[in-house]
């Protein structure tokens, strides 16, 4: 006999417990002191991505626009090893691209989509991002606030290293 659990609310976002799923939205922007073409090229460069994705152990292209990734994440409640796939589902050089991601690991499963809008600014390039993440399993039980915090931390780490990658490619 299965037991239905009522929804629990984590700062207004519903979190279902037991066989649950939780959704997290992230958004923000990062400014690079480099031309838009260099930022675009670097965001699509496998070695730059491998260096910038926190905990990335493997990133290999399986087909054009499809990458297989293995990462070991060391952030609080999302700690564990994950394997998954990242697909470019839309690209309009040099201003827009969208990704679809899916992965699983010891603490649960993750699926999501992200959109990146690049625009020229007075001192370089602005990358605005917005992503939707769905977590299942033990990951969902930690709640959207913890997952959101972990996602923001990892995004910050990604852009900090990507900044160095872009700087190294800027004449």
C-alpha positions in Angstrom: 0.0 0.0 0.0 1.5 3.3 -1.0 1.1 6.4 1.1 0.5 9.8 -0.4 2.4 12.6 1.3 1.0 16.2 1.2 3.2 18.8 -0.4 5.7 20.6 1.8 6.5 24.2 1.0 10.0 25.5 1.0 9.7 29.4 0.9 6.7 29.1 -1.4 8.0 26.5 -3.8 6.3 23.1 -3.5 8.5 20.2 -2.6 6.9 16.8 -2.8 8.4 14.1 -0.5 8.7 10.4 -1.2 9.3 9.6 -4.8 9.5 13.4 -5.2 10.7 16.0 -7.6 11.7 19.6 -6.9 12.1 22.4 -9.4 14.7 25.2 -9.1 15.0 28.3 -11.3 18.3 30.1 -11.6 19.2 33.3 -13.5 21.8 36.0 -13.6 24.4 37.5 -15.7 28.2 37.7 -16.0 30.3 40.4 -17.6 33.4 39.5 -19.6 36.1 42.1 -20.6 36.4 40.5 -24.0 34.8 40.7 -27.4 31.6 38.7 -28.0 33.2 36.4 -30.6 36.0 35.3 -28.1 33.4 34.7 -25.4 31.3 32.7 -27.7 34.2 30.6 -28.9 35.4 29.9 -25.4 31.9 28.9 -24.1 31.9 26.2 -26.9 35.6 25.1 -26.4 35.7 21.6 -24.9 39.0 22.3 -23.0 37.7 25.6 -21.6 34.4 23.9 -20.5 36.3 20.9 -18.9 38.4 23.4 -16.9 35.4 25.5 -15.9 32.7 23.0 -15.0 33.1 22.4 -11.2 34.3 18.8 -10.6 34.4 17.8 -14.3 36.3 14.6 -14.7 35.3 13.9 -18.3 33.7 15.8 -21.1 33.6 14.3 -24.5 31.7 15.0 -27.7 29.6 12.0 -28.6 28.0 13.7 -31.7 27.9 17.3 -33.0 26.3 19.3 -30.2 26.0 16.4 -27.8 28.5 15.9 -24.9 28.8 13.2 -22.3 29.9 14.4 -18.9 31.1 12.9 -15.7 31.6 15.2 -12.7 32.3 14.8 -9.0 30.4 17.5 -7.1 31.6 18.3 -3.6 28.9 20.8 -2.5 26.9 20.0 0.6 23.8 18.0 0.0 24.4 17.5 -3.7 27.8 15.8 -3.1 28.4 12.8 -5.3 29.5 11.6 -8.7 27.2 12.3 -11.7 27.1 11.1 -15.3 25.0 12.6 -17.9 24.5 14.3 -21.2 24.4 17.9 -22.4 22.8 18.8 -25.7 22.9 22.1 -27.6 19.3 22.4 -28.7 19.6 25.9 -30.2 22.5 28.1 -31.3 22.5 31.4 -33.0 26.1 32.6 -33.2 27.1 34.8 -31.4 24.1 35.9 -29.4 22.1 32.9 -28.1 22.3 29.2 -27.3 20.2 26.8 -25.3 21.2 23.6 -23.6 19.3 20.5 -22.4 20.9 18.5 -19.6 20.2 15.2 -17.9 22.2 13.2 -15.4 22.1 10.8 -12.5 24.3 10.0 -9.6 24.4 8.6 -6.1 22.1 11.3 -4.7 19.5 11.3 -7.4 18.7 12.5 -10.9 18.8 16.0 -12.5 17.2 17.3 -15.7 17.2 20.8 -16.9 17.4 23.4 -19.6 19.4 26.6 -19.8 19.4 29.7 -22.1 22.4 32.0 -22.6 22.0 35.4 -24.2 25.2 37.1 -25.2 25.3 40.9 -25.9 28.0 43.4 -26.6 28.6 45.9 -23.8 30.7 49.0 -23.6 33.6 47.1 -21.9 33.1 43.7 -23.4 30.3 41.1 -23.4 27.4 40.3 -21.1 26.2 36.7 -20.8 22.7 36.6 -19.3 21.6 33.1 -18.3 18.4 31.5 -17.1 17.9 27.8 -16.2 15.3 25.5 -15.0 16.4 22.4 -13.0 14.4 19.4 -11.8 15.8 17.1 -9.2 14.5 13.7 -8.2 15.4 11.2 -5.5 17.4 12.2 -2.4 18.3 15.5 -4.1 14.7 16.5 -4.1 14.4 15.9 -0.4 17.0 18.5 0.4 14.6 21.2 -0.9 14.7 24.0 -3.4 16.5 26.5 -1.2 19.5 24.2 -0.7 19.6 23.2 -4.3 19.3 26.8 -5.4 22.2 27.8 -3.2 24.3 24.9 -4.5 23.5 25.8 -8.1 24.4 29.5 -7.5 27.7 28.5 -5.9 28.6 26.2 -8.9 27.5 28.8 -11.4 29.8 31.3 -9.7 32.7 28.8 -9.8 32.0 28.1 -13.5 32.1 31.8 -14.5 35.1 32.6 -12.3 37.1 29.9 -14.2 35.5 30.8 -17.6 36.7 34.4 -17.0 40.3 33.1 -16.8 39.8 30.9 -19.9 38.4 34.0 -21.8 41.2 36.2 -20.6 43.8 33.7 -21.8 42.3 33.8 -25.3 41.9 37.6 -25.5 44.8 39.3 -27.4 
